[in-house]
Amino acid sequence: MEKKPSQNLESSLIQTTNIVANYGATINPMGMNQSLQRQPSNNLNFQTDQSFENKLDGCAIIRVLKDFGEDQDNFVSDIIFFQNHLIVSTVDGLIVIYQGIGENKIGEYQFEGKCTSICGFIYKGKLAIAVCIGNFEEQNIGIVTFDKSISLQGQLQGHTDPILMVKQLIKPDYLVSCSGDHSIKIWDTSSNGVLENIKAKTINNHKMAVRDVILINNNQLVSGSFDETIQIYDLKSDRIIYAIQCEDWIYCLQNITEKAFAAGTGSGDIRIISTSNYNEMLRVRIAPNYIKSIMVFQNPNYLFLSCKNRDNYIIRIQEYKQIDYITKTEEVDFVPEGICIVDNYIIYGEANTVKIKYVS
């Protein structure tokens, strides 16, 4: 396995972050009315597992999935694991479903349009997949159920720019999506009506594209945007309660523990942020380009990252160490390829294939 030296990618235990409390106010990233410098805390208490690191370093590929056509430009766009099913999407809208960790293919569905993101959820008591699909005319979330067969149930409509992420959050039958149209939408799919008639609750506080959203503290949506803010929206009070001015584009978010979440930035930083006071606890420079997705191992001290230039890194956060590096091409343009962690399985897209490693 080729290793890439971390040249000029120094680990830094924080520069301070501006955190702004705007209770119920509309956020203006360029002119926030109050800022407070906060010092980093050091209470992450992450544990180093040297045995795990030794196993990670050079673990072998055990399986390669090649069910996505012959066109190498039809790259893998997302990978998820849901209810003991591995589900893969491609840029051109193909959805392939496997039993287990890719052991048996059980079916596929072809959407018309480009696919950016998928998630699993429960729709009317059935296992379902939400698929972000877009073209020059419309941006929708297609819904398919799967059991003995794969069946299209309809589409959620309302976004006006590409849908960048969809996730099942809040409740088993609730979806949350974010888009280039600056909005976050919350979809309740539990109603008996057709999907096309569902009206989403819309949150419009960001000033640029919203890249990702997660749920913390059971009732707070955290969103990251190209407007250089991370915003915390309280579902109970129905308002923005905090905004973190990051001075950098936010590409992705991920829950790390109940006490902290991670944000990946446009300059290649990982920022670890407290879920209690929204304080930045740690910042580490990982890559020379933006970090587009983050996955967490069972030990939250270890992350699997996907970055621009189609680079994947496995890192240790505390006392930063780059453990593994996977490069796939010299191509420098952004290509959406999924990454996924299931127990000790490391799963990642490589052009029009999916490769699976096992840490044994």
N, C-alpha and C positions, 0 to 999 in steps of 0.2 A: 504494500500500500504506500503510495507516494505521500510524503509529508511536505507541507509547504511551510517554510520558516515564517514566523510572525514578525517580519521586519517592520520597524517603525509603527508597530501596533501595541504601544505600551499600555499596560494596565494602569488605570488611574482611579484611586479611591477619592473620588468626587471633587468635582467642582460643584458649588452649590447650585440649587435650582430655585427659580422664582415660582412660588406657589401663591395663587390668588384665590381668595374666597369671594365668590359672587353669588350670594344666596338668592336664587330665583331670577338673577339678572341675565340678560342676553350678553354673551361673551363677545368682546371685541379684542382679538389677539394683539392688535397694534396699539391699543390704548386702554389697557386694563387699569382700573381705578385704584388698585391697592396691591402692593407686592411685599412679600416677606421673605427674606433670605433665611433658609433653614440649613443647619449643619447636618451632615450625614450621621446616621446611627450605625452601630456595629453589632447589632443583635440578631444577625441572620442565623447564627449557630448551625451553619451547614457543616456536614461531616465529610471528610475525605475518605474514600474507600479505595485503597491502593490495589486490592485484589480485583475490584471491578475495573479499574483503569488498565491493569495488565491484560484483562480479558478483552477490553474494548480495543486496545492497541493491536490492530491486525486481525480482528475477527473476520471469518471467511464469509463469502457470499454463498448461501445455501440454495437459493432459488431465483430464477429470472422469469418474469412474466412477459409474454410477447403477444398478447391478444388484442393489440391496438392498431392493427393494419400495417401495411408496408411503408406508408408515407412517414419518413423520419421527421418531417416538419409538423406532424400531428402529435406534438409533445404532450406528455402527461401534465395536467394542470393541477390536480389535487388528488390526495389519497386520504381516506379516513378508515377507521375501524369501528363498526357499529353492530352491536348485538351478535357478536361472533361472525361478522361478515367483513371482509376486506373489500372496499369499494373504491374504484379508480375512475377518474374522469380525464378526458383529453381536451386539448384546446378546441378541437372541432366538434365537441358536443357528444362524444361517445361515452356512455356509462357502462362499466363492466363490474359485475358483482361476483365475488368468490365466497365460498364457504371457508371459514377458518382463515389462516394466514396464507391465503392464495393456493390452498390445496386443490380445490375443485371449483371450476367456473360453473356458475349456475345460470348465468344469462347476461344479456346486455340490452341497452336501449340507446337509440340514436336520436339526439335532439338536432333541430335545425338552428344553427347559430354557434357562437363562440362561448365556451364554458370557462368561467373564472374560479368558481368555488362550489363545493358541495357540502352537505351535512346530512346526518341521519336524524330522524325524529319519528314520533308516533302520530299517524294520521288515521282517525276513526278506528283506533284499535289495531291498526296494521303497521308493520315496519315500512318506513317510507324514506325517500331521499329527496331533499330539496336541491335544485340545480340552478345556479345563476347562468342564464342564457341571454345573449345579446346579439344584435345585428345593427345595421345602420338605421333601422326604423323603430325598434322597440327593445326594451330591457325587461325581462320577466324572470320569475322564479318558477321553473317547471317542477311539478310534483309527480313522482312515480311511487307506487307501492310494489312490494315484492314479497312473494311467498312461493307458491308453485309456479307462478308466472309473474312477469313484470308488466305493470299496467299504468298508463298515463292517467292521472286523475284531474289534471287541469293546470292552470298557471295563476300565480299571484302577480298582479299588475299595479304599477304606480310609480316606479322609479323612472326618471327621464334621462339618466346617464348610466354608463356601465355599472353593474352591481359588483362590487369588489369583494364582498364577503357575505356569507349567510351562515348562521349558527342557530342551533336549538338552545335557547336560554329561557330562563324564568320558569316555564312549565314544560312538560313533555310534548305538548302540542302547540307550543309557541315558537315562532321563528323570529329572529332579529337579523335585519340586513342593513348594510351600509353601502354608500354609493358615491360616484363622482358628482352627483347632483347636490352634495353637501349634506344629505339627510341620513337619518337613521329611521328605519321603520320597524314597528313591532306588529307581527301578524298573529292573530288568534285563529287557528285553523280548526277549532273544535265545533264551530257552528255547522248546522245541517245544510246550509246553502252551498252553491257551487263556488269553487275557489275564486273564479274571476270576479265575483261580487263582494269579496271580502275587502273591507276598507281598513287600511293599516293606521295605527297610531303613529304619527310622524313627529320626530324631534328635529328641529331646524336651528341649531345653535352654532355649528361650525361654519367657517367662511370659505373653506376649500374642501376637496374630496375627503371623505371619511374612509380610512383604509381598513380598520378593524374594530371589533367591539368584544368585550368580555363582561361577565357578571362577577361582582365581588360582594361580600357581606350579605348575600342572599337577596338584596333588594337595590343594588346600585349597578347601573350600567357604566362601564368605562369605555370611552371611545378615543381613538387616536386618529389624527388628521394631518393633511398637508398644510394646514394653517398653523402648524407648530405647537398645537396644544393637545393635551390629554384632558378630557372633560369627564367629570363624575356626575351622572344624572341619577337622582334618587327617585325610585319608582313610587314610593309611598307619598312623597310630597309633590311629585310631578314637576321637578325643577332641577336645574343645574346647581349643585352645592359647592363644587370646586372646579377650578381649571388650573392645570399646571402648564406654565409657559416654558416650552422646551428649547426654543431657539434652534429647532431642527425638525425636519419632517418626521412624522411617526408612521412607520410602515406596518408594524404588527404589534400585537399584545398577546400575552399568555399568562394564565394563572400559574404561579410557582408553588406557593403554599397558601394556607388560609391567611397568613400574615403579610404576604408580598406577592406582587405581580411583576412581570417583565415587559419592557417596551423595547422594540428594535427600531433604530433610527436610520435616517438617510445617510449619515456619515459613518455608519458601521459600529455604533455603540450599542451595548446592552445596558439598559438602566433598570435597576431593581427598586421598586417603589412600595412603600408601606401601604397596606390596606386600611390602616387605622387613622394615620394622620397625613397620608399622601406625601410623606417625606421621601426623598430619594436616598436610599440606603447604600447603594453601590452603583458605580459606573465603570464599565470595562470596554475598552476599544478592542473590537474583534476583527474587523475586516476593513479593507480600504473602500468598500462600497456599501450600499444599503443592505440591511437585513430584512428579508421579506417574510420569513416565518420562523417560529420558535416552537420546539417540542421539548418536553421535560421527561427525564428518566424517573424511575421510582425513587431514586435518591435525587432530591431537587437541586443538589449541588452540581448536577451534570445536565447540560443542555445540548440539543441537536439543532443546528441552525442552517437555514438555507439563505444564501446571499446572492447578490448580483454576480454576473459572470458565471452563474450556474455552479457556484462553489458551495459545498456542504462542510460544516465544521462540527466536531464534537468537542465541547470545552468543559472545564471545571471552573465554576464561578469564583468560589473563595480561593484566595491565593492563585489567581488565574493561571490556567495551563491549557494549552491547545493539545488535545489528546489524539485527535484524528482529523484528517483533511481529505476530502474526496473532490477531485476536479474531473470534469467530464469533457471539456472542450476548450479551445483557445478563443471561442466566440465570446465577444464582450457585450452583446446586446442582452437585454432582459428576456429570459425565457421562463414561463411559469412551469415549474416542476414541483410536484408535491413531495412532502416528507411526512413520516408517521412513525410513532413509537408504540409498540404493543408489548408490554412486559419487557423481555430482553430482546425482542425483535426490532431491528432497525430497517425501515422500509423507505425507499426513495426512488423517485422517477429519474430516469436517464434517457433523454430524448423520447422515443416511443416504446420504451420498456420500463418495467419496474423491477428493481433489484432488492433482495431481502437478505439481510445478515442476521446471524443469531449470536448473541454473546453468551457463550457456554463456559 
